[in-house]
Amino acid sequence: MADGVPCSRVLFTSRLVNLPSSSPSVCIPRTVFGRGTFRSIPFSRVSLKIGMLKHIFKLQCSYGPLGNIDFPSLEEEEQADRVVSPAPPPTEGRIDIVINKSMIEQLDLSPVHAVLKDYVHQTGHKTLQDPKELLRRTVGFVIQYEWNDPYDMRELSEMPDVRLWFVRLDAMYPWLPVVLDWRAGELARYAAMLVPHQMKKKEGLVFNPEGLELFVMSKLFTIYPWLQKLKVTKPDAKVNDMLRVLGYSIDAGLFKLLESQ
């Protein structure tokens, strides 16, 4: 890439929290992870470098109409009080997939197959529904999970059996994040199932930055060609819309590099 700087290189530095490792942390607000509620939490000052682009801003996470994160000015953030906001409602008309504890323990993906089978190409069969319909309506998960110990304060994304179920789900449907209901926090929760993180009382969900970066790049390489196959208009913009929810943006040069291969 230009001046020898890879477009895929994304660096985050943060002063807000400290993880046990020496790596800086990247924060995403606590959303509907089970027992918690959505929070609009001020981030620390973040240095974002993508290719030759460098932008420093004070980051407060709140979901905009398109499911993106709205970035207020420094003055607005400094004047804002830290308040707990209710979880954003699900997108109207979205497709809900209901799973329970028994399904999770059995690694049973049948509820997902039942919903997505009409949209996903099967060998020797044509799809009954246009896969683009998933992008329009979005998908969400209703997780019916009972804690064995009433004093167990772990969130769903901290339960090993729940995370393992989502690992298998991601292996079967690696493009699923792009059709999730981002605005209602589904993408943040999905990422939490697959990326190492910690739950902080004030900051909410704090991702391991290197783990999140690997997740982001993996999804980029999976979802971008999937959208192209569907002939989605401006697939690069759709991918960037998705990744901005997690605080990332991809330089146009990387998409050009992928196109040249």
Salt bridges, closest charged atoms under 4 A:
ASP96 OD1 - ARG94 NE 2.58
GLU133 OE2 - ARG136 NH2 2.57
ASP152 OD2 - ARG154 NH2 2.81
GLU155 OE2 - ARG30 NH2 1.96
ASP170 OD1 - LYS219 NZ 2.63
ASP181 OD2 - ARG94 NH1 2.98
GLU186 OE2 - ARG94 NH1 3.67
GLU186 OE1 - ARG189 NH2 3.12
GLU213 OE2 - ARG9 NH1 3.73
ASP241 OD1 - ARG244 NH1 3.19
